[in-house]
Amino acid sequence: MKWQASTGYDKRALVDRHRAIQAIIGRRLRARSLTARQTEEAICCAVINRMLACARPKSVRRNGTTT
């Protein structure tokens, strides 16, 4: 984890993720009122979280040695 902090990897990954979100959802919100924008943002977040959950590997940590 130290190399991530020293190289700025975390910031770069955040920017890459933001650009990917913009490519999927769009560059701007389409709603005009504040409540409609909040709803649109919530829907976008739910869609992105569902997409990421599909791509996330399902792994289990194993303790001990393998035989």
C-alpha positions in Angstrom: 0.0 0.0 0.0 2.9 2.3 0.5 3.7 2.4 -3.2 0.2 3.5 -4.0 0.6 6.5 -1.7 4.1 7.3 -2.9 3.2 7.1 -6.6 -0.2 8.8 -6.4 -1.9 5.7 -7.8 -5.0 6.2 -5.7 -5.7 9.6 -7.2 -5.0 8.3 -10.7 -7.4 5.4 -10.1 -10.1 7.8 -8.9 -9.8 9.9 -12.0 -10.0 6.8 -14.2 -13.1 5.7 -12.4 -14.7 9.1 -12.8 -14.0 9.1 -16.5 -15.4 5.6 -16.9 -18.6 6.7 -15.1 -18.9 9.7 -17.4 -18.5 7.5 -20.4 -21.3 5.2 -19.2 -23.8 7.7 -17.8 -22.9 10.9 -19.6 -21.0 14.1 -19.0 -23.8 16.0 -17.3 -27.0 15.6 -15.4 -30.2 16.1 -17.4 -32.6 17.0 -14.6 -33.1 20.7 -13.8 -34.5 20.8 -10.3 -32.4 19.9 -7.3 -34.6 17.0 -6.1 -34.6 15.6 -9.6 -30.8 15.9 -9.8 -30.4 14.1 -6.5 -32.7 11.3 -7.7 -30.8 11.1 -11.0 -27.5 10.9 -9.1 -28.9 8.1 -6.8 -30.0 6.1 -9.8 -26.6 6.5 -11.5 -24.8 5.4 -8.3 -27.1 2.3 -8.0 -26.5 1.4 -11.7 -22.7 1.7 -11.3 -22.6 -0.2 -8.0 -24.6 -3.0 -9.7 -22.2 -3.1 -12.6 -19.2 -3.2 -10.4 -20.7 -6.0 -8.3 -21.1 -8.1 -11.4 -17.4 -7.6 -12.3 -16.1 -8.1 -8.8 -14.5 -11.5 -8.2 -16.0 -13.6 -5.5 -13.0 -14.7 -3.4 -12.6 -16.3 0.0 -9.6 -16.0 2.2 -8.1 -19.3 3.2 -6.2 -19.8 6.4 -3.5 -22.4 6.7 -1.5 -24.3 4.1 -2.7 -26.0 1.0 -2.3 -29.8 0.7 
